[in-house]
Amino acid sequence: MMDWNQSLLDYAKTHSEAEIYGSVYQYGIGEMVSMIVPTELGNILFQEEMRNVGRYDTWKPCAMFRIRLNTSYDLAVKNQNLLKKGFDLIAREYIHLEQRDFDKKYAVRSNHPEYTKIALSDLEWVDFMVRQKNLKIRICPVEEKGLDHAIKVYYHGNLIGESPSEGREIETMIECCKLTYQALERYRIEDKEVDF
């Protein structure tokens, strides 16, 4: 299996617009490689992000994209499982987009449910997400209560398997960043609509 660093290096070799930062050593542990991919909407930063999972810290492949919103906004979109579905029935804390296939597959949490329902009802975004297996999205302010936000797309599972994927996972993460950005940009939160 190829690792994240190698995945980024391989992608950059076939996409001249991608810029690589860091270094990889052949023996022992080296730095983590980061990559910037320019798009028509802005630059996407690829790097591994440390995530705390219970008692352990783990590194997850992440694509990050910048967006400026009118108010502080938090969003988490992640795959459902039976435990989460059961908890949802009891707590009723997840947001439903009224898209059957999407709602069965994903759990959505946000500090602004009404905006989330409108912004993420974009059919192109919903159809894209329904076709995915291993993506998780997190949107959060860069600074507490700030207007600059990070769209973070995580890829779970093996990024690249035994046979080369030719960067399909990275392309999927890029597409997810762009579609999420466009969905949030189509409908802007107005101050009069928000009461935090």
ChimeraX attribute file (.defattr): number of C-alpha atoms within 10 A of each C-alpha:
attribute: neighborCount
match mode: 1-to-1
recipient: residues
	/A:1	10
	/A:2	13
	/A:3	11
	/A:4	20
	/A:5	22
	/A:6	13
	/A:7	19
	/A:8	21
	/A:9	20
	/A:10	14
	/A:11	20
	/A:12	18
	/A:13	12
	/A:14	11
	/A:15	12
	/A:16	9
	/A:17	12
	/A:18	19
	/A:19	16
	/A:20	18
	/A:21	13
	/A:22	11
	/A:23	13
	/A:24	15
	/A:25	9
	/A:26	7
	/A:27	6
	/A:28	6
	/A:29	8
	/A:30	12
	/A:31	11
	/A:32	14
	/A:33	19
	/A:34	20
	/A:35	21
	/A:36	19
	/A:37	18
	/A:38	14
	/A:39	12
	/A:40	6
	/A:41	13
	/A:42	12
	/A:43	16
	/A:44	23
	/A:45	20
	/A:46	25
	/A:47	21
	/A:48	18
	/A:49	14
	/A:50	12
	/A:51	11
	/A:52	10
	/A:53	9
	/A:54	7
	/A:55	6
	/A:56	7
	/A:57	10
	/A:58	12
	/A:59	12
	/A:60	18
	/A:61	21
	/A:62	24
	/A:63	27
	/A:64	23
	/A:65	21
	/A:66	20
	/A:67	21
	/A:68	16
	/A:69	17
	/A:70	13
	/A:71	18
	/A:72	20
	/A:73	21
	/A:74	19
	/A:75	17
	/A:76	17
	/A:77	19
	/A:78	16
	/A:79	18
	/A:80	17
	/A:81	13
	/A:82	8
	/A:83	8
	/A:84	14
	/A:85	17
	/A:86	12
	/A:87	13
	/A:88	15
	/A:89	10
	/A:90	9
	/A:91	9
	/A:92	11
	/A:93	13
	/A:94	20
	/A:95	19
	/A:96	18
	/A:97	20
	/A:98	11
	/A:99	13
	/A:100	9
	/A:101	14
	/A:102	20
	/A:103	18
	/A:104	15
	/A:105	17
	/A:106	23
	/A:107	21
	/A:108	23
	/A:109	18
	/A:110	20
	/A:111	13
	/A:112	17
	/A:113	17
	/A:114	14
	/A:115	19
	/A:116	23
	/A:117	16
	/A:118	15
	/A:119	21
	/A:120	19
	/A:121	15
	/A:122	16
	/A:123	11
	/A:124	12
	/A:125	19
	/A:126	19
	/A:127	13
	/A:128	14
	/A:129	21
	/A:130	15
	/A:131	10
	/A:132	13
	/A:133	12
	/A:134	15
	/A:135	19
	/A:136	21
	/A:137	22
	/A:138	18
	/A:139	21
	/A:140	21
	/A:141	21
	/A:142	16
	/A:143	11
	/A:144	11
	/A:145	13
	/A:146	15
	/A:147	17
	/A:148	18
	/A:149	23
	/A:150	20
	/A:151	25
	/A:152	26
	/A:153	26
	/A:154	22
	/A:155	20
	/A:156	13
	/A:157	12
	/A:158	14
	/A:159	19
	/A:160	19
	/A:161	11
	/A:162	8
	/A:163	8
	/A:164	12
	/A:165	13
	/A:166	13
	/A:167	18
	/A:168	13
	/A:169	17
	/A:170	21
	/A:171	12
	/A:172	16
	/A:173	25
	/A:174	22
	/A:175	15
	/A:176	24
	/A:177	21
	/A:178	19
	/A:179	19
	/A:180	24
	/A:181	20
	/A:182	17
	/A:183	20
	/A:184	19
	/A:185	14
	/A:186	12
	/A:187	13
	/A:188	15
	/A:189	20
	/A:190	11
	/A:191	10
	/A:192	6
	/A:193	10
	/A:194	12
	/A:195	6
	/A:196	8
